[in-house]
């Protein structure tokens, strides 16, 4: 069985998990979050091994960071539903 979960790509001057959008994640959910692949220009990637975050929260993430962002819901490592938003 492959990976099921989310990748979140966003640009922020602070660590993404410090953005208020993620304040609603419980301790169990935070334990399943992995920070991956920092990129130049402040781009960051989070991997969430749960379905507790989704495209509905993306506009709030964009508003908090003032930068474009996207999320990819991965289905069994075979397919991704990608949603993006910008300011």
PDB file of N, CA, C and O in Angstrom:
ATOM      1  N   UNK A   1       0.846  -1.168   0.000  1.00  0.00           N
ATOM      2  CA  UNK A   1       0.000   0.000   0.000  1.00  0.00           C
ATOM      3  C   UNK A   1       0.895   1.236   0.000  1.00  0.00           C
ATOM      4  O   UNK A   1       1.902   1.272   0.707  1.00  0.00           O
ATOM      5  N   UNK A   2       0.536   2.242  -0.785  1.00  0.00           N
ATOM      6  CA  UNK A   2       1.337   3.451  -0.912  1.00  0.00           C
ATOM      7  C   UNK A   2       0.919   4.537   0.064  1.00  0.00           C
ATOM      8  O   UNK A   2       0.166   4.302   1.010  1.00  0.00           O
ATOM      9  N   UNK A   3       1.427   5.722  -0.193  1.00  0.00           N
ATOM     10  CA  UNK A   3       1.167   6.877   0.660  1.00  0.00           C
ATOM     11  C   UNK A   3      -0.214   7.457   0.396  1.00  0.00           C
ATOM     12  O   UNK A   3      -0.625   7.613  -0.754  1.00  0.00           O
ATOM     13  N   UNK A   4      -0.916   7.771   1.459  1.00  0.00           N
ATOM     14  CA  UNK A   4      -2.176   8.506   1.430  1.00  0.00           C
ATOM     15  C   UNK A   4      -1.990   9.728   2.330  1.00  0.00           C
ATOM     16  O   UNK A   4      -1.618   9.581   3.494  1.00  0.00           O
ATOM     17  N   UNK A   5      -2.236  10.896   1.824  1.00  0.00           N
ATOM     18  CA  UNK A   5      -2.108  12.093   2.636  1.00  0.00           C
ATOM     19  C   UNK A   5      -1.935  13.332   1.777  1.00  0.00           C
ATOM     20  O   UNK A   5      -2.226  13.316   0.581  1.00  0.00           O
ATOM     21  N   UNK A   6      -1.464  14.398   2.390  1.00  0.00           N
ATOM     22  CA  UNK A   6      -1.313  15.685   1.716  1.00  0.00           C
ATOM     23  C   UNK A   6       0.137  16.134   1.670  1.00  0.00           C
ATOM     24  O   UNK A   6       0.921  15.866   2.580  1.00  0.00           O
ATOM     25  N   UNK A   7       0.475  16.821   0.590  1.00  0.00           N
ATOM     26  CA  UNK A   7       1.653  17.647   0.518  1.00  0.00           C
ATOM     27  C   UNK A   7       1.154  19.077   0.407  1.00  0.00           C
ATOM     28  O   UNK A   7       0.241  19.359  -0.368  1.00  0.00           O
ATOM     29  N   UNK A   8       1.745  19.978   1.175  1.00  0.00           N
ATOM     30  CA  UNK A   8       1.382  21.389   1.132  1.00  0.00           C
ATOM     31  C   UNK A   8       2.641  22.155   0.754  1.00  0.00           C
ATOM     32  O   UNK A   8       3.683  22.013   1.393  1.00  0.00           O
ATOM     33  N   UNK A   9       2.532  22.969  -0.293  1.00  0.00           N
ATOM     34  CA  UNK A   9       3.648  23.765  -0.781  1.00  0.00           C
ATOM     35  C   UNK A   9       3.275  25.231  -0.604  1.00  0.00           C
ATOM     36  O   UNK A   9       2.251  25.678  -1.119  1.00  0.00           O
ATOM     37  N   UNK A  10       4.088  25.970   0.110  1.00  0.00           N
ATOM     38  CA  UNK A  10       3.779  27.377   0.351  1.00  0.00           C
ATOM     39  C   UNK A  10       5.064  28.147   0.615  1.00  0.00           C
ATOM     40  O   UNK A  10       6.104  27.575   0.939  1.00  0.00           O
ATOM     41  N   UNK A  11       4.959  29.452   0.468  1.00  0.00           N
ATOM     42  CA  UNK A  11       6.093  30.327   0.747  1.00  0.00           C
ATOM     43  C   UNK A  11       5.767  31.138   1.994  1.00  0.00           C
ATOM     44  O   UNK A  11       4.692  31.728   2.105  1.00  0.00           O
ATOM     45  N   UNK A  12       6.708  31.158   2.924  1.00  0.00           N
ATOM     46  CA  UNK A  12       6.489  31.882   4.173  1.00  0.00           C
ATOM     47  C   UNK A  12       7.831  32.279   4.762  1.00  0.00           C
ATOM     48  O   UNK A  12       8.823  31.568   4.601  1.00  0.00           O
ATOM     49  N   UNK A  13       7.859  33.418   5.446  1.00  0.00           N
ATOM     50  CA  UNK A  13       9.073  33.860   6.115  1.00  0.00           C
ATOM     51  C   UNK A  13       9.316  33.097   7.415  1.00  0.00           C
ATOM     52  O   UNK A  13      10.436  33.088   7.926  1.00  0.00           O
ATOM     53  N   UNK A  14       8.287  32.462   7.949  1.00  0.00           N
ATOM     54  CA  UNK A  14       8.427  31.680   9.180  1.00  0.00           C
ATOM     55  C   UNK A  14       8.081  30.227   8.863  1.00  0.00           C
ATOM     56  O   UNK A  14       7.516  29.958   7.803  1.00  0.00           O
ATOM     57  N   UNK A  15       8.400  29.294   9.740  1.00  0.00           N
ATOM     58  CA  UNK A  15       8.034  27.896   9.493  1.00  0.00           C
ATOM     59  C   UNK A  15       6.528  27.760   9.276  1.00  0.00           C
ATOM     60  O   UNK A  15       5.737  28.383   9.984  1.00  0.00           O
ATOM     61  N   UNK A  16       6.139  26.953   8.306  1.00  0.00           N
ATOM     62  CA  UNK A  16       4.715  26.828   7.974  1.00  0.00           C
ATOM     63  C   UNK A  16       3.858  26.409   9.157  1.00  0.00           C
ATOM     64  O   UNK A  16       2.728  26.876   9.298  1.00  0.00           O
ATOM     65  N   UNK A  17       4.377  25.543  10.000  1.00  0.00           N
ATOM     66  CA  UNK A  17       3.565  25.093  11.126  1.00  0.00           C
ATOM     67  C   UNK A  17       3.289  26.206  12.133  1.00  0.00           C
ATOM     68  O   UNK A  17       2.441  26.043  13.009  1.00  0.00           O
ATOM     69  N   UNK A  18       3.991  27.335  12.023  1.00  0.00           N
ATOM     70  CA  UNK A  18       3.718  28.478  12.886  1.00  0.00           C
ATOM     71  C   UNK A  18       2.633  29.391  12.312  1.00  0.00           C
ATOM     72  O   UNK A  18       2.190  30.319  12.988  1.00  0.00           O
ATOM     73  N   UNK A  19       2.202  29.142  11.079  1.00  0.00           N
ATOM     74  CA  UNK A  19       1.130  29.925  10.472  1.00  0.00           C
ATOM     75  C   UNK A  19      -0.176  29.542  11.169  1.00  0.00           C
ATOM     76  O   UNK A  19      -0.432  28.353  11.358  1.00  0.00           O
ATOM     77  N   UNK A  20      -1.010  30.513  11.558  1.00  0.00           N
ATOM     78  CA  UNK A  20      -2.229  30.222  12.326  1.00  0.00           C
ATOM     79  C   UNK A  20      -3.181  29.199  11.702  1.00  0.00           C
ATOM     80  O   UNK A  20      -3.984  28.596  12.413  1.00  0.00           O
ATOM     81  N   UNK A  21      -3.104  28.998  10.402  1.00  0.00           N
ATOM     82  CA  UNK A  21      -3.983  28.021   9.738  1.00  0.00           C
ATOM     83  C   UNK A  21      -3.808  26.624  10.337  1.00  0.00           C
ATOM     84  O   UNK A  21      -4.747  25.828  10.344  1.00  0.00           O
ATOM     85  N   UNK A  22      -2.618  26.329  10.833  1.00  0.00           N
ATOM     86  CA  UNK A  22      -2.339  24.993  11.367  1.00  0.00           C
ATOM     87  C   UNK A  22      -2.591  24.889  12.865  1.00  0.00           C
ATOM     88  O   UNK A  22      -2.359  23.830  13.448  1.00  0.00           O
ATOM     89  N   UNK A  23      -3.057  25.956  13.502  1.00  0.00           N
ATOM     90  CA  UNK A  23      -3.328  25.938  14.939  1.00  0.00           C
ATOM     91  C   UNK A  23      -4.384  24.897  15.324  1.00  0.00           C
ATOM     92  O   UNK A  23      -4.379  24.409  16.455  1.00  0.00           O
ATOM     93  N   UNK A  24      -5.281  24.555  14.410  1.00  0.00           N
ATOM     94  CA  UNK A  24      -6.348  23.615  14.708  1.00  0.00           C
ATOM     95  C   UNK A  24      -5.923  22.157  14.709  1.00  0.00           C
ATOM     96  O   UNK A  24      -6.711  21.285  15.076  1.00  0.00           O
ATOM     97  N   UNK A  25      -4.689  21.877  14.305  1.00  0.00           N
ATOM     98  CA  UNK A  25      -4.228  20.492  14.312  1.00  0.00           C
ATOM     99  C   UNK A  25      -3.943  20.049  15.739  1.00  0.00           C
ATOM    100  O   UNK A  25      -3.268  20.752  16.490  1.00  0.00           O
ATOM    101  N   UNK A  26      -4.450  18.898  16.107  1.00  0.00           N
ATOM    102  CA  UNK A  26      -4.206  18.337  17.431  1.00  0.00           C
ATOM    103  C   UNK A  26      -2.813  17.739  17.535  1.00  0.00           C
ATOM    104  O   UNK A  26      -2.105  17.623  16.535  1.00  0.00           O
ATOM    105  N   UNK A  27      -2.422  17.362  18.737  1.00  0.00           N
ATOM    106  CA  UNK A  27      -1.100  16.787  18.967  1.00  0.00           C
ATOM    107  C   UNK A  27      -0.877  15.508  18.159  1.00  0.00           C
ATOM    108  O   UNK A  27       0.217  15.285  17.640  1.00  0.00           O
ATOM    109  N   UNK A  28      -1.908  14.670  18.052  1.00  0.00           N
ATOM    110  CA  UNK A  28      -1.780  13.439  17.260  1.00  0.00           C
ATOM    111  C   UNK A  28      -1.547  13.759  15.789  1.00  0.00           C
ATOM    112  O   UNK A  28      -0.741  13.106  15.127  1.00  0.00           O
ATOM    113  N   UNK A  29      -2.257  14.767  15.281  1.00  0.00           N
ATOM    114  CA  UNK A  29      -2.100  15.165  13.881  1.00  0.00           C
ATOM    115  C   UNK A  29      -0.727  15.798  13.648  1.00  0.00           C
ATOM    116  O   UNK A  29      -0.080  15.526  12.637  1.00  0.00           O
ATOM    117  N   UNK A  30      -0.286  16.642  14.581  1.00  0.00           N
ATOM    118  CA  UNK A  30       1.031  17.268  14.443  1.00  0.00           C
ATOM    119  C   UNK A  30       2.152  16.238  14.437  1.00  0.00           C
ATOM    120  O   UNK A  30       3.186  16.440  13.802  1.00  0.00           O
ATOM    121  N   UNK A  31       1.943  15.138  15.145  1.00  0.00           N
ATOM    122  CA  UNK A  31       2.944  14.073  15.169  1.00  0.00           C
ATOM    123  C   UNK A  31       3.105  13.427  13.800  1.00  0.00           C
ATOM    124  O   UNK A  31       4.131  12.805  13.522  1.00  0.00           O
ATOM    125  N   UNK A  32       2.096  13.571  12.945  1.00  0.00           N
ATOM    126  CA  UNK A  32       2.124  12.983  11.605  1.00  0.00           C
ATOM    127  C   UNK A  32       2.516  13.992  10.525  1.00  0.00           C
ATOM    128  O   UNK A  32       2.375  13.705   9.336  1.00  0.00           O
ATOM    129  N   UNK A  33       3.000  15.160  10.918  1.00  0.00           N
ATOM    130  CA  UNK A  33       3.432  16.185   9.968  1.00  0.00           C
ATOM    131  C   UNK A  33       4.945  16.122   9.835  1.00  0.00           C
ATOM    132  O   UNK A  33       5.663  16.060  10.833  1.00  0.00           O
ATOM    133  N   UNK A  34       5.425  16.138   8.597  1.00  0.00           N
ATOM    134  CA  UNK A  34       6.854  16.113   8.315  1.00  0.00           C
ATOM    135  C   UNK A  34       7.203  17.343   7.482  1.00  0.00           C
ATOM    136  O   UNK A  34       6.541  17.635   6.487  1.00  0.00           O
ATOM    137  N   UNK A  35       8.231  18.051   7.889  1.00  0.00           N
ATOM    138  CA  UNK A  35       8.718  19.195   7.122  1.00  0.00           C
ATOM    139  C   UNK A  35       9.761  18.682   6.139  1.00  0.00           C
ATOM    140  O   UNK A  35      10.727  18.028   6.531  1.00  0.00           O
ATOM    141  N   UNK A  36       9.559  18.986   4.853  1.00  0.00           N
ATOM    142  CA  UNK A  36      10.416  18.456   3.797  1.00  0.00           C
ATOM    143  C   UNK A  36      10.973  19.567   2.919  1.00  0.00           C
ATOM    144  O   UNK A  36      10.433  20.673   2.888  1.00  0.00           O
ATOM    145  N   UNK A  37      12.015  19.280   2.231  1.00  0.00           N
ATOM    146  CA  UNK A  37      12.528  20.016   1.083  1.00  0.00           C
ATOM    147  C   UNK A  37      12.407  21.534   1.129  1.00  0.00           C
ATOM    148  O   UNK A  37      11.639  22.095   0.347  1.00  0.00           O
ATOM    149  N   UNK A  38      13.124  22.219   2.002  1.00  0.00           N
ATOM    150  CA  UNK A  38      13.098  23.682   1.928  1.00  0.00           C
ATOM    151  C   UNK A  38      13.708  24.124   0.603  1.00  0.00           C
ATOM    152  O   UNK A  38      14.676  23.530   0.127  1.00  0.00           O
ATOM    153  N   UNK A  39      13.143  25.152   0.020  1.00  0.00           N
ATOM    154  CA  UNK A  39      13.577  25.650  -1.282  1.00  0.00           C
ATOM    155  C   UNK A  39      13.978  27.123  -1.177  1.00  0.00           C
ATOM    156  O   UNK A  39      13.558  27.815  -0.250  1.00  0.00           O
ATOM    157  N   UNK A  40      14.778  27.598  -2.114  1.00  0.00           N
ATOM    158  CA  UNK A  40      15.115  29.016  -2.125  1.00  0.00           C
ATOM    159  C   UNK A  40      13.865  29.887  -2.218  1.00  0.00           C
ATOM    160  O   UNK A  40      12.844  29.472  -2.764  1.00  0.00           O
ATOM    161  N   UNK A  41      13.960  31.084  -1.684  1.00  0.00           N
ATOM    162  CA  UNK A  41      12.846  32.024  -1.761  1.00  0.00           C
ATOM    163  C   UNK A  41      11.782  31.812  -0.705  1.00  0.00           C
ATOM    164  O   UNK A  41      10.699  32.390  -0.796  1.00  0.00           O
ATOM    165  N   UNK A  42      12.070  30.985   0.304  1.00  0.00           N
ATOM    166  CA  UNK A  42      11.109  30.765   1.376  1.00  0.00           C
ATOM    167  C   UNK A  42      10.073  29.692   1.105  1.00  0.00           C
ATOM    168  O   UNK A  42       9.151  29.525   1.903  1.00  0.00           O
ATOM    169  N   UNK A  43      10.192  28.955   0.004  1.00  0.00           N
ATOM    170  CA  UNK A  43       9.240  27.881  -0.293  1.00  0.00           C
ATOM    171  C   UNK A  43       9.472  26.703   0.638  1.00  0.00           C
ATOM    172  O   UNK A  43      10.609  26.296   0.877  1.00  0.00           O
ATOM    173  N   UNK A  44       8.384  26.163   1.159  1.00  0.00           N
ATOM    174  CA  UNK A  44       8.447  25.059   2.107  1.00  0.00           C
ATOM    175  C   UNK A  44       7.436  23.978   1.720  1.00  0.00           C
ATOM    176  O   UNK A  44       6.452  24.238   1.028  1.00  0.00           O
ATOM    177  N   UNK A  45       7.708  22.768   2.185  1.00  0.00           N
ATOM    178  CA  UNK A  45       6.820  21.633   1.927  1.00  0.00           C
ATOM    179  C   UNK A  45       6.516  20.934   3.238  1.00  0.00           C
ATOM    180  O   UNK A  45       7.411  20.646   4.033  1.00  0.00           O
ATOM    181  N   UNK A  46       5.240  20.668   3.445  1.00  0.00           N
ATOM    182  CA  UNK A  46       4.804  19.842   4.575  1.00  0.00           C
ATOM    183  C   UNK A  46       4.171  18.572   4.032  1.00  0.00           C
ATOM    184  O   UNK A  46       3.460  18.606   3.028  1.00  0.00           O
ATOM    185  N   UNK A  47       4.425  17.473   4.682  1.00  0.00           N
ATOM    186  CA  UNK A  47       3.756  16.210   4.381  1.00  0.00           C
ATOM    187  C   UNK A  47       2.888  15.861   5.569  1.00  0.00           C
ATOM    188  O   UNK A  47       3.380  15.715   6.688  1.00  0.00           O
ATOM    189  N   UNK A  48       1.587  15.727   5.322  1.00  0.00           N
ATOM    190  CA  UNK A  48       0.648  15.354   6.377  1.00  0.00           C
ATOM    191  C   UNK A  48       0.148  13.957   6.083  1.00  0.00           C
ATOM    192  O   UNK A  48      -0.439  13.710   5.029  1.00  0.00           O
ATOM    193  N   UNK A  49       0.377  13.046   7.006  1.00  0.00           N
ATOM    194  CA  UNK A  49      -0.025  11.662   6.819  1.00  0.00           C
ATOM    195  C   UNK A  49      -1.480  11.430   7.213  1.00  0.00           C
ATOM    196  O   UNK A  49      -1.883  10.299   7.481  1.00  0.00           O
ATOM    197  N   UNK A  50      -2.255  12.493   7.245  1.00  0.00           N
ATOM    198  CA  UNK A  50      -3.661  12.374   7.611  1.00  0.00           C
ATOM    199  C   UNK A  50      -4.513  13.105   6.578  1.00  0.00           C
ATOM    200  O   UNK A  50      -3.992  13.783   5.692  1.00  0.00           O
ATOM    201  N   UNK A  51      -5.801  12.961   6.701  1.00  0.00           N
ATOM    202  CA  UNK A  51      -6.717  13.706   5.828  1.00  0.00           C
ATOM    203  C   UNK A  51      -7.341  14.882   6.584  1.00  0.00           C
ATOM    204  O   UNK A  51      -8.446  15.320   6.263  1.00  0.00           O
ATOM    205  N   UNK A  52      -6.622  15.386   7.588  1.00  0.00           N
ATOM    206  CA  UNK A  52      -7.161  16.436   8.453  1.00  0.00           C
ATOM    207  C   UNK A  52      -6.960  17.835   7.894  1.00  0.00           C
ATOM    208  O   UNK A  52      -7.344  18.812   8.538  1.00  0.00           O
ATOM    209  N   UNK A  53      -6.379  17.953   6.734  1.00  0.00           N
ATOM    210  CA  UNK A  53      -6.147  19.253   6.116  1.00  0.00           C
ATOM    211  C   UNK A  53      -6.488  19.115   4.649  1.00  0.00           C
ATOM    212  O   UNK A  53      -6.213  18.081   4.040  1.00  0.00           O
ATOM    213  N   UNK A  54      -7.082  20.141   4.076  1.00  0.00           N
ATOM    214  CA  UNK A  54      -7.464  20.014   2.685  1.00  0.00           C
ATOM    215  C   UNK A  54      -7.550  21.333   1.955  1.00  0.00           C
ATOM    216  O   UNK A  54      -7.171  22.387   2.466  1.00  0.00           O
ATOM    217  N   UNK A  55      -8.055  21.240   0.757  1.00  0.00           N
ATOM    218  CA  UNK A  55      -8.111  22.405  -0.117  1.00  0.00           C
ATOM    219  C   UNK A  55      -8.965  23.537   0.440  1.00  0.00           C
ATOM    220  O   UNK A  55      -8.772  24.689   0.050  1.00  0.00           O
ATOM    221  N   UNK A  56      -9.893  23.250   1.329  1.00  0.00           N
ATOM    222  CA  UNK A  56     -10.726  24.301   1.911  1.00  0.00           C
ATOM    223  C   UNK A  56      -9.918  25.263   2.786  1.00  0.00           C
ATOM    224  O   UNK A  56     -10.306  26.420   2.945  1.00  0.00           O
ATOM    225  N   UNK A  57      -8.816  24.808   3.345  1.00  0.00           N
ATOM    226  CA  UNK A  57      -7.978  25.662   4.180  1.00  0.00           C
ATOM    227  C   UNK A  57      -6.947  26.452   3.373  1.00  0.00           C
ATOM    228  O   UNK A  57      -6.297  27.348   3.911  1.00  0.00           O
ATOM    229  N   UNK A  58      -6.794  26.127   2.092  1.00  0.00           N
ATOM    230  CA  UNK A  58      -5.764  26.759   1.287  1.00  0.00           C
ATOM    231  C   UNK A  58      -5.942  28.275   1.164  1.00  0.00           C
ATOM    232  O   UNK A  58      -4.950  28.992   1.294  1.00  0.00           O
ATOM    233  N   UNK A  59      -7.146  28.807   0.921  1.00  0.00           N
ATOM    234  CA  UNK A  59      -7.288  30.273   0.860  1.00  0.00           C
ATOM    235  C   UNK A  59      -6.842  30.967   2.150  1.00  0.00           C
ATOM    236  O   UNK A  59      -6.270  32.056   2.092  1.00  0.00           O
ATOM    237  N   UNK A  60      -7.092  30.365   3.297  1.00  0.00           N
ATOM    238  CA  UNK A  60      -6.650  30.959   4.560  1.00  0.00           C
ATOM    239  C   UNK A  60      -5.125  30.937   4.666  1.00  0.00           C
ATOM    240  O   UNK A  60      -4.531  31.875   5.197  1.00  0.00           O
ATOM    241  N   UNK A  61      -4.490  29.886   4.171  1.00  0.00           N
ATOM    242  CA  UNK A  61      -3.035  29.817   4.170  1.00  0.00           C
ATOM    243  C   UNK A  61      -2.455  30.923   3.294  1.00  0.00           C
ATOM    244  O   UNK A  61      -1.497  31.591   3.683  1.00  0.00           O
ATOM    245  N   UNK A  62      -3.034  31.113   2.120  1.00  0.00           N
ATOM    246  CA  UNK A  62      -2.583  32.175   1.210  1.00  0.00           C
ATOM    247  C   UNK A  62      -2.764  33.546   1.861  1.00  0.00           C
ATOM    248  O   UNK A  62      -1.893  34.409   1.750  1.00  0.00           O
ATOM    249  N   UNK A  63      -3.880  33.741   2.529  1.00  0.00           N
ATOM    250  CA  UNK A  63      -4.125  35.019   3.190  1.00  0.00           C
ATOM    251  C   UNK A  63      -3.108  35.267   4.311  1.00  0.00           C
ATOM    252  O   UNK A  63      -2.605  36.382   4.455  1.00  0.00           O
ATOM    253  N   UNK A  64      -2.808  34.249   5.091  1.00  0.00           N
ATOM    254  CA  UNK A  64      -1.869  34.407   6.211  1.00  0.00           C
ATOM    255  C   UNK A  64      -0.438  34.660   5.746  1.00  0.00           C
ATOM    256  O   UNK A  64       0.287  35.442   6.361  1.00  0.00           O
ATOM    257  N   UNK A  65      -0.033  34.003   4.663  1.00  0.00           N
ATOM    258  CA  UNK A  65       1.352  34.126   4.193  1.00  0.00           C
ATOM    259  C   UNK A  65       1.523  35.237   3.172  1.00  0.00           C
ATOM    260  O   UNK A  65       2.634  35.733   2.979  1.00  0.00           O
ATOM    261  N   UNK A  66       0.440  35.635   2.516  1.00  0.00           N
ATOM    262  CA  UNK A  66       0.537  36.643   1.466  1.00  0.00           C
ATOM    263  C   UNK A  66       1.230  36.131   0.223  1.00  0.00           C
ATOM    264  O   UNK A  66       1.753  36.918  -0.566  1.00  0.00           O
ATOM    265  N   UNK A  67       1.242  34.811   0.037  1.00  0.00           N
ATOM    266  CA  UNK A  67       1.950  34.195  -1.083  1.00  0.00           C
ATOM    267  C   UNK A  67       1.137  33.038  -1.658  1.00  0.00           C
ATOM    268  O   UNK A  67       0.282  32.485  -0.967  1.00  0.00           O
ATOM    269  N   UNK A  68       1.392  32.666  -2.912  1.00  0.00           N
ATOM    270  CA  UNK A  68       0.710  31.511  -3.498  1.00  0.00           C
ATOM    271  C   UNK A  68       1.010  30.232  -2.721  1.00  0.00           C
ATOM    272  O   UNK A  68       2.021  30.133  -2.026  1.00  0.00           O
ATOM    273  N   UNK A  69       0.116  29.259  -2.850  1.00  0.00           N
ATOM    274  CA  UNK A  69       0.309  27.962  -2.207  1.00  0.00           C
ATOM    275  C   UNK A  69      -0.478  26.909  -2.976  1.00  0.00           C
ATOM    276  O   UNK A  69      -1.399  27.229  -3.728  1.00  0.00           O
ATOM    277  N   UNK A  70      -0.106  25.663  -2.779  1.00  0.00           N
ATOM    278  CA  UNK A  70      -0.904  24.575  -3.354  1.00  0.00           C
ATOM    279  C   UNK A  70      -0.853  23.380  -2.424  1.00  0.00           C
ATOM    280  O   UNK A  70       0.036  23.251  -1.582  1.00  0.00           O
ATOM    281  N   UNK A  71      -1.824  22.521  -2.600  1.00  0.00           N
ATOM    282  CA  UNK A  71      -1.884  21.286  -1.839  1.00  0.00           C
ATOM    283  C   UNK A  71      -2.140  20.139  -2.809  1.00  0.00           C
ATOM    284  O   UNK A  71      -2.837  20.304  -3.810  1.00  0.00           O
ATOM    285  N   UNK A  72      -1.585  19.003  -2.509  1.00  0.00           N
ATOM    286  CA  UNK A  72      -1.800  17.806  -3.315  1.00  0.00           C
ATOM    287  C   UNK A  72      -2.263  16.693  -2.383  1.00  0.00           C
ATOM    288  O   UNK A  72      -1.546  16.311  -1.458  1.00  0.00           O
ATOM    289  N   UNK A  73      -3.457  16.179  -2.628  1.00  0.00           N
ATOM    290  CA  UNK A  73      -3.967  15.023  -1.892  1.00  0.00           C
ATOM    291  C   UNK A  73      -3.534  13.801  -2.669  1.00  0.00           C
ATOM    292  O   UNK A  73      -3.954  13.613  -3.811  1.00  0.00           O
ATOM    293  N   UNK A  74      -2.703  12.967  -2.073  1.00  0.00           N
ATOM    294  CA  UNK A  74      -2.122  11.808  -2.739  1.00  0.00           C
ATOM    295  C   UNK A  74      -2.961  10.575  -2.413  1.00  0.00           C
ATOM    296  O   UNK A  74      -3.266  10.299  -1.253  1.00  0.00           O
ATOM    297  N   UNK A  75      -3.324   9.845  -3.459  1.00  0.00           N
ATOM    298  CA  UNK A  75      -4.117   8.627  -3.330  1.00  0.00           C
ATOM    299  C   UNK A  75      -3.238   7.408  -3.562  1.00  0.00           C
ATOM    300  O   UNK A  75      -2.890   7.106  -4.703  1.00  0.00           O
ATOM    301  N   UNK A  76      -2.883   6.718  -2.519  1.00  0.00           N
ATOM    302  CA  UNK A  76      -2.163   5.454  -2.613  1.00  0.00           C
ATOM    303  C   UNK A  76      -0.902   5.559  -3.479  1.00  0.00           C
ATOM    304  O   UNK A  76      -0.543   4.609  -4.174  1.00  0.00           O
ATOM    305  N   UNK A  77      -0.239   6.703  -3.435  1.00  0.00           N
ATOM    306  CA  UNK A  77       0.981   6.983  -4.206  1.00  0.00           C
ATOM    307  C   UNK A  77       0.778   6.905  -5.715  1.00  0.00           C
ATOM    308  O   UNK A  77       1.755   6.973  -6.461  1.00  0.00           O
ATOM    309  N   UNK A  78      -0.460   6.763  -6.185  1.00  0.00           N
ATOM    310  CA  UNK A  78      -0.719   6.591  -7.608  1.00  0.00           C
ATOM    311  C   UNK A  78      -1.306   7.821  -8.285  1.00  0.00           C
ATOM    312  O   UNK A  78      -1.151   7.994  -9.494  1.00  0.00           O
ATOM    313  N   UNK A  79      -1.963   8.658  -7.539  1.00  0.00           N
ATOM    314  CA  UNK A  79      -2.659   9.778  -8.151  1.00  0.00           C
ATOM    315  C   UNK A  79      -2.666  10.943  -7.160  1.00  0.00           C
ATOM    316  O   UNK A  79      -2.644  10.744  -5.945  1.00  0.00           O
ATOM    317  N   UNK A  80      -2.696  12.159  -7.703  1.00  0.00           N
ATOM    318  CA  UNK A  80      -2.739  13.336  -6.849  1.00  0.00           C
ATOM    319  C   UNK A  80      -3.822  14.292  -7.340  1.00  0.00           C
ATOM    320  O   UNK A  80      -3.935  14.553  -8.538  1.00  0.00           O
ATOM    321  N   UNK A  81      -4.609  14.806  -6.415  1.00  0.00           N
ATOM    322  CA  UNK A  81      -5.558  15.871  -6.704  1.00  0.00           C
ATOM    323  C   UNK A  81      -4.895  17.152  -6.220  1.00  0.00           C
ATOM    324  O   UNK A  81      -4.685  17.328  -5.020  1.00  0.00           O
ATOM    325  N   UNK A  82      -4.563  18.043  -7.144  1.00  0.00           N
ATOM    326  CA  UNK A  82      -3.812  19.250  -6.823  1.00  0.00           C
ATOM    327  C   UNK A  82      -4.731  20.452  -6.893  1.00  0.00           C
ATOM    328  O   UNK A  82      -5.508  20.602  -7.837  1.00  0.00           O
ATOM    329  N   UNK A  83      -4.638  21.305  -5.889  1.00  0.00           N
ATOM    330  CA  UNK A  83      -5.431  22.524  -5.808  1.00  0.00           C
ATOM    331  C   UNK A  83      -4.465  23.641  -5.452  1.00  0.00           C
ATOM    332  O   UNK A  83      -3.636  23.484  -4.557  1.00  0.00           O
ATOM    333  N   UNK A  84      -4.569  24.776  -6.154  1.00  0.00           N
ATOM    334  CA  UNK A  84      -3.684  25.907  -5.887  1.00  0.00           C
ATOM    335  C   UNK A  84      -4.489  27.179  -5.727  1.00  0.00           C
ATOM    336  O   UNK A  84      -5.621  27.280  -6.199  1.00  0.00           O
ATOM    337  N   UNK A  85      -3.887  28.150  -5.055  1.00  0.00           N
ATOM    338  CA  UNK A  85      -4.526  29.447  -4.848  1.00  0.00           C
ATOM    339  C   UNK A  85      -3.432  30.509  -4.807  1.00  0.00           C
ATOM    340  O   UNK A  85      -2.276  30.209  -4.508  1.00  0.00           O
ATOM    341  N   UNK A  86      -3.795  31.726  -5.103  1.00  0.00           N
ATOM    342  CA  UNK A  86      -2.857  32.827  -5.075  1.00  0.00           C
ATOM    343  C   UNK A  86      -3.529  34.055  -4.490  1.00  0.00           C
ATOM    344  O   UNK A  86      -4.746  34.085  -4.308  1.00  0.00           O
ATOM    345  N   UNK A  87      -2.726  35.064  -4.196  1.00  0.00           N
ATOM    346  CA  UNK A  87      -3.264  36.282  -3.616  1.00  0.00           C
ATOM    347  C   UNK A  87      -4.069  37.053  -4.642  1.00  0.00           C
ATOM    348  O   UNK A  87      -4.605  38.117  -4.333  1.00  0.00           O
TER     349      UNK A  87
END
